[in-house]
Amino acid sequence: MNIYFSCAITGGRDDQHTYAALVNEMLKNGHIVPTSTLAQPGIMEKEAVVSPQEVYERDVTWVNGCDALVAEVSTPSHGVGYEIALALLLGKPVLCCYQMGKRVSKMITGNTMPNLQVSSYETIEQALEILRSFTEKP
């Protein structure tokens, strides 16, 4: 499955270790993750040389081409919200996961679209279980 992984970049990188665990799990299970580099340390420096238009065009192309979108939404991000909305409007299955106790936008937690799954987790292992369950759906 081609999975677009979405996470905060400019909004903060405190959850980078969680991003890496999620991406590694997807790759380990044979999924294609065009945005896997977003989970790596140092992505801010790498993305700094890419123009905003290039980021927009690249990411929209990737969302259009993906089979599903997985977003870690514990850290607020305008870009992540945009990507989630685009994927939903395109009819893609979307998983939004976040650390229990974090404040997440009500635009996400209150969304009742049938192709959206919103799940909280306490541990990275729980996040990985949620991810595995999501990616195993037909």
Rosetta blueprint (number, residue, H / E / L):
1 M L
2 N E
3 I E
4 Y E
5 F E
6 S E
7 C L
8 A L
9 I L
10 T L
11 G L
12 G L
13 R L
14 D L
15 D L
16 Q H
17 H H
18 T H
19 Y H
20 A H
21 A H
22 L H
23 V H
24 N H
25 E H
26 M H
27 L H
28 K H
29 N L
30 G L
31 H L
32 I E
33 V L
34 P L
35 T L
36 S H
37 T H
38 L H
39 A H
40 Q L
41 P L
42 G L
43 I H
44 M H
45 E H
46 K H
47 E H
48 A H
49 V L
50 V L
51 S L
52 P H
53 Q H
54 E H
55 V H
56 Y H
57 E H
58 R H
59 D H
60 V H
61 T H
62 W H
63 V H
64 N H
65 G H
66 C L
67 D L
68 A E
69 L E
70 V E
71 A E
72 E E
73 V L
74 S L
75 T L
76 P L
77 S L
78 H H
79 G H
80 V H
81 G H
82 Y H
83 E H
84 I H
85 A H
86 L H
87 A H
88 L H
89 L H
90 L L
91 G L
92 K L
93 P L
94 V E
95 L E
96 C E
97 C E
98 Y E
99 Q E
100 M L
101 G L
102 K L
103 R L
104 V L
105 S L
106 K H
107 M H
108 I H
109 T H
110 G L
111 N L
112 T L
113 M L
114 P L
115 N L
116 L E
117 Q E
118 V E
119 S E
120 S E
121 Y E
122 E L
123 T L
124 I H
125 E H
126 Q H
127 A H
128 L H
129 E H
130 I H
131 L H
132 R H
133 S H
134 F H
135 T H
136 E L
137 K L
138 P L
